[in-house]
Amino acid sequence: MKKATKFTHLSRPPAGLGTAVNYSAARASTLLFERAEDLYRNDIRGYGRHGTQVHDALADMFTELEGGAGTVLFPSGLAACTYPILAMVKTGDHVLLTDSSYGPVRNFCMRHLKRMGIETEIYNPRIGANIASLIRENTAVIMLESPGSLTFEIQDTPAIVKAAQARNVTTIIDNTWSAGLVYNPLAMGVDVSCHAATKYYGGHSDVMYGAAICRTEALHSQVKNIAKDFGNASSPEDAYQVLRGFRSILTRFEHQQASALKIAAWLAKHPKVAQVLHPALPEHPDHALWQRDFTGSACIFSVILNPTSDADVLTFINGLKLFGIGFSYGGFESLAIHCDPQLRRSHSEKLKGPLIRFACGLEDAGDLQADIEQAFHTIS
């Protein structure tokens, strides 16, 4: 079956007399048992923190999405990235983190792994097979993100995985950009694929959620155990919302990626734009890798403006009428942010001008284009 069919029909209760189309969001802390000897079984759920039927249904959907062995659910996308890292490291280990990673993941590694006696080394996202030269005897994890946050570098994931597997190093990737719909890193040998389900799967900017899809049963067990031991839990209402998002994600994703590509191509020719960072555009430096590994693009990209003042950048963003000003993407409303205040890079070249990230929502692409044009008229 195609994904559109799977997402419509999988993870639903068996039809009966008046059966609901989705599992209910059952609230529970205490779970009751008929027999005392069942309380300590490891093969069944013992407490509400361990989830409900709707959690199981959602986990099954994510596992199906990328063809994994199992999925662990989290209350945020950040947790979906940090818990798998924690599951794979110990004091004295070494972690390789892409320079283009999501900022809060970088903060976690630099602040908290450091306190645990774990060293994080930042690597160039375009390093490819040369990452082998950075792998040490104590390297435990390589963290990838493709394309990278804000600057959209495409990583040579198969080459990095090959180098990692040769040295028995676990690979983890933040796969939120593609929603797992147009990029399947587990098929390339990546060990854990992480998603901020807050984005596309929430779809309406009103729920926080995360998922970590594991390639093997052993990896799934490692991530599941640390999540359980650290008290990880997510509400059944949030799980229900994200499961509902699966039903319509393909339609929304296809509309949003088409809008983003149309607007990015138009901006690439705009006189006030120095460069557009969208890997599906032929002029992107990693376009060949994107063509090789991806089957589509997504709703977000960045634009480097011609050199101008911070005041002009803020005036431009404040002049947008249809683009909301806020973090995240994948919701129904388009968003724009000024990236420079949060941009930290150790290996990348200095950008030619200010960096703005656009996230296209469900509005008409022509209306969004007109909105950007009128906002350009507000700056010199």
C-alpha positions in Angstrom: 0.0 0.0 0.0 1.0 3.6 -0.6 1.5 5.8 2.5 -1.7 7.7 1.9 -3.6 4.5 2.2 -1.6 3.2 5.2 -2.0 6.4 7.1 -5.8 6.3 6.6 -6.3 2.7 7.6 -3.6 1.6 10.1 -3.6 2.0 13.9 -7.4 2.0 14.1 -9.7 -0.1 16.3 -11.4 -3.1 14.6 -14.8 -2.1 13.2 -17.8 -3.2 15.3 -21.2 -1.9 16.2 -20.6 1.8 16.4 -16.9 1.7 16.9 -15.0 5.0 17.0 -12.7 5.5 14.0 -9.7 6.1 16.3 -8.6 4.9 19.7 -9.8 7.0 22.5 -7.5 9.2 24.6 -8.0 7.3 27.9 -6.7 9.0 31.0 -5.1 6.7 33.6 -2.4 6.7 36.2 -3.4 3.5 38.1 -4.0 0.3 36.0 -5.9 -2.5 37.6 -5.2 -6.2 37.4 -7.3 -9.3 38.2 -4.4 -11.2 39.7 -1.6 -10.0 42.0 1.0 -12.1 40.2 0.5 -10.0 37.0 1.6 -6.7 38.7 5.3 -7.4 38.0 5.2 -8.9 34.6 7.6 -7.3 32.0 5.5 -8.1 29.0 2.5 -5.9 29.9 1.9 -2.3 30.8 2.0 -1.8 34.6 1.3 1.9 35.1 -0.3 4.8 33.3 3.1 6.5 32.7 3.9 3.6 30.3 1.2 4.7 27.9 -2.2 3.6 26.7 -3.8 2.1 23.6 -3.6 5.4 21.7 0.1 5.6 22.5 0.6 2.1 21.1 -1.3 3.0 17.9 0.8 6.1 17.4 4.1 4.3 18.0 3.0 1.7 15.4 2.3 4.4 12.9 5.8 6.0 13.3 7.4 2.5 13.1 5.5 1.9 9.9 6.5 5.3 8.6 10.2 4.5 8.3 10.2 0.7 8.5 11.8 0.5 11.9 11.7 -2.1 14.6 10.0 0.0 17.2 9.3 3.6 18.3 9.6 5.4 21.6 7.3 8.5 22.1 8.3 11.7 23.9 6.6 14.9 25.0 8.7 17.0 22.7 11.0 16.8 19.6 14.0 17.9 21.7 13.4 14.9 24.1 13.2 12.6 21.1 16.7 13.7 20.2 18.3 13.9 23.6 17.1 10.6 25.2 18.5 8.4 22.4 21.9 10.1 22.8 21.7 9.5 26.5 20.9 5.9 25.9 24.1 5.3 23.9 26.7 7.1 26.0 28.6 6.8 29.3 31.2 8.8 31.1 34.4 9.1 29.1 32.7 8.8 25.7 33.1 11.1 22.7 30.1 12.4 20.6 30.3 13.9 17.1 27.6 16.5 16.5 26.9 18.1 13.1 27.6 21.9 13.1 24.2 22.4 11.5 22.2 20.7 14.3 19.1 22.1 16.0 20.3 24.6 18.5 18.8 23.1 21.6 20.4 19.7 20.8 23.8 21.5 20.6 23.0 23.2 24.0 22.2 19.8 25.5 25.5 18.3 24.4 27.7 21.2 25.3 26.1 21.8 28.7 24.8 18.5 30.1 26.9 15.8 28.4 30.0 17.9 29.4 28.8 17.7 33.0 28.7 13.9 32.7 32.2 13.7 31.5 31.3 13.2 27.8 33.1 15.2 25.2 31.2 16.7 22.2 33.1 17.5 19.0 31.4 19.7 16.3 32.0 18.5 12.8 31.4 20.1 9.4 28.0 18.8 8.0 29.6 18.4 4.6 32.4 16.2 5.9 31.0 13.0 4.3 33.3 9.9 4.4 36.1 12.0 5.9 34.3 11.7 9.2 36.3 8.5 9.6 39.3 10.7 10.6 37.3 12.1 13.6 36.2 8.8 15.0 38.1 7.8 18.1 38.2 4.6 20.2 35.8 6.2 22.6 33.4 7.7 20.0 29.9 6.4 20.9 27.5 8.5 18.8 27.4 10.5 15.6 24.5 12.9 15.5 23.3 14.0 12.1 20.6 16.4 10.8 19.9 16.6 7.1 19.2 19.1 5.9 20.7 21.2 8.7 18.7 23.6 10.8 18.7 27.2 9.5 21.4 26.7 6.8 20.1 23.5 5.1 23.3 21.6 4.4 22.6 18.1 3.1 24.8 15.4 4.7 26.2 12.4 2.9 24.4 10.1 5.2 25.3 6.8 3.6 29.0 7.7 3.7 28.8 8.7 7.4 26.9 5.5 8.3 29.5 3.4 6.5 32.3 5.0 8.5 30.3 4.7 11.7 29.5 1.0 11.2 33.1 0.2 10.5 33.9 1.4 14.0 30.7 0.2 15.8 29.5 3.8 16.4 25.7 4.5 16.8 24.2 7.0 14.3 21.2 9.2 15.3 19.5 11.7 12.9 17.0 14.5 13.3 14.7 13.7 10.5 12.0 16.3 11.2 12.4 18.3 8.0 11.3 15.5 5.8 8.6 14.2 8.2 10.0 10.8 7.1 7.9 11.1 4.0 10.6 12.0 1.5 13.7 10.7 3.3 14.3 7.3 4.9 17.6 7.3 6.8 16.9 3.9 8.5 17.0 2.3 5.0 20.5 3.9 4.7 21.6 2.2 8.0 21.1 5.1 10.4 20.3 3.6 13.9 17.7 6.0 15.3 15.6 8.5 13.4 14.1 11.3 15.5 11.1 13.5 14.8 9.6 16.6 16.3 6.0 15.5 15.7 5.1 18.9 17.0 5.6 20.1 13.4 3.9 18.3 10.6 2.2 15.6 12.6 0.7 18.0 15.0 -0.1 20.2 12.0 -2.0 22.9 13.9 0.6 24.5 16.2 -1.2 23.4 19.3 0.6 20.2 20.5 4.2 19.3 21.5 5.4 15.8 20.7 8.3 13.7 19.6 9.2 10.2 18.4 12.4 8.2 18.1 12.2 5.3 15.5 14.8 2.6 16.1 16.3 0.4 13.4 16.6 -2.7 15.5 14.9 -4.3 18.5 18.1 -3.9 20.5 18.3 -0.2 19.9 14.5 0.1 20.6 15.0 -1.6 23.9 17.9 0.7 24.9 16.0 3.9 24.1 12.8 2.6 25.7 14.6 1.6 28.9 16.2 5.0 29.5 13.0 6.8 28.7 11.2 4.6 31.3 13.9 5.0 33.9 14.0 8.8 33.5 10.3 9.1 33.9 9.4 9.9 30.3 5.7 10.2 29.7 3.3 12.0 27.3 -0.4 12.7 27.6 -2.9 10.5 25.8 -4.6 13.7 24.5 -1.4 14.7 22.8 -0.9 11.2 21.4 -4.4 11.3 20.0 -3.8 14.7 18.3 -0.7 13.5 16.7 -2.3 10.2 15.5 -5.1 12.3 14.0 -2.4 14.4 12.2 -1.2 11.2 10.5 -4.5 10.9 8.7 -4.1 14.2 6.7 -0.3 14.7 6.7 0.4 13.8 3.1 -2.2 16.2 1.7 -0.8 19.0 3.9 2.8 18.2 3.3 2.4 18.1 -0.5 0.7 21.5 -0.5 3.3 23.1 1.8 6.3 21.7 -0.1 4.9 22.9 -3.4 4.4 26.4 -1.9 7.9 26.5 -0.5 9.5 25.4 -3.7 7.6 28.0 -5.8 8.4 30.9 -3.4 12.0 29.8 -3.1 12.5 29.7 -6.9 11.0 33.2 -7.1 13.1 34.6 -4.3 16.3 33.1 -5.9 15.8 35.7 -8.7 14.8 38.6 -6.4 17.1 41.7 -6.5 17.1 42.0 -2.7 18.2 38.3 -2.2 21.8 37.2 -2.2 21.1 33.4 -1.9 18.3 31.0 -1.3 19.1 27.9 0.9 16.7 25.3 -0.4 18.3 21.9 -1.4 15.7 21.2 -4.1 17.0 24.2 -6.1 19.6 23.3 -8.7 21.9 26.1 -7.4 22.1 24.7 -3.9 25.6 23.3 -3.3 24.3 19.9 -2.1 21.6 19.6 -4.7 23.1 16.4 -6.2 23.0 14.7 -2.7 19.4 15.8 -2.3 18.5 14.3 -5.7 20.2 11.1 -4.8 18.7 10.6 -1.3 15.4 12.4 -1.2 12.1 12.0 -3.0 10.8 15.5 -2.3 11.4 18.6 -0.2 9.6 20.3 2.6 7.9 23.5 3.8 10.9 25.4 5.1 14.0 27.1 3.6 16.2 30.1 4.3 17.1 33.2 2.5 20.3 35.3 2.7 19.4 38.9 2.0 21.8 41.3 0.4 23.9 43.1 3.1 21.6 45.4 5.1 21.1 46.5 8.7 19.5 44.5 11.5 16.9 47.3 11.7 16.0 46.7 8.0 15.6 42.9 8.7 13.3 43.5 11.6 11.3 46.1 9.6 10.9 43.5 6.8 9.7 40.7 9.1 7.4 43.1 11.0 6.0 44.2 7.6 4.8 40.6 6.7 1.1 40.3 7.1 0.4 36.6 6.4 3.6 35.2 7.9 3.4 34.9 11.6 6.6 35.7 13.7 7.4 32.6 15.6 9.4 29.4 15.9 8.4 26.0 14.5 7.0 24.9 11.2 4.6 22.4 9.6 1.5 24.1 11.0 -1.3 25.7 9.1 0.1 29.2 9.3 3.2 30.4 7.5 6.0 31.7 9.7 9.2 33.8 9.4 12.1 34.3 11.8 15.3 36.3 11.8 18.0 33.6 12.3 21.1 35.6 13.0 20.6 35.9 16.8 20.5 32.1 17.2 23.0 31.2 14.5 26.2 29.5 15.9 28.6 27.8 13.5 32.1 26.4 14.0 32.9 25.4 10.4 30.7 27.2 8.0 31.7 30.2 5.9 30.4 33.6 6.9 27.1 34.3 5.3 26.9 37.1 2.7 24.1 38.9 4.6 21.2 38.5 7.1 19.5 35.1 7.3 15.7 34.7 7.3 13.9 31.4 7.5 10.5 31.0 5.9 8.0 28.2 6.8 5.1 27.9 4.4 1.7 27.0 5.7 -1.6 26.2 4.0 -2.2 29.6 2.5 -2.2 30.2 -1.2 1.3 30.4 -2.5 0.5 33.5 -4.6 -0.8 35.3 -1.6 2.4 34.5 0.4 4.6 35.7 -2.5 2.7 39.0 -2.7 3.1 39.4 1.1 6.8 39.0 0.9 7.0 41.4 -2.0 5.1 44.1 -0.2 7.3 43.6 2.9 10.4 44.1 0.7 9.1 47.6 -0.1 9.4 48.6 3.5 13.2 48.4 3.5 15.9 50.2 1.6 
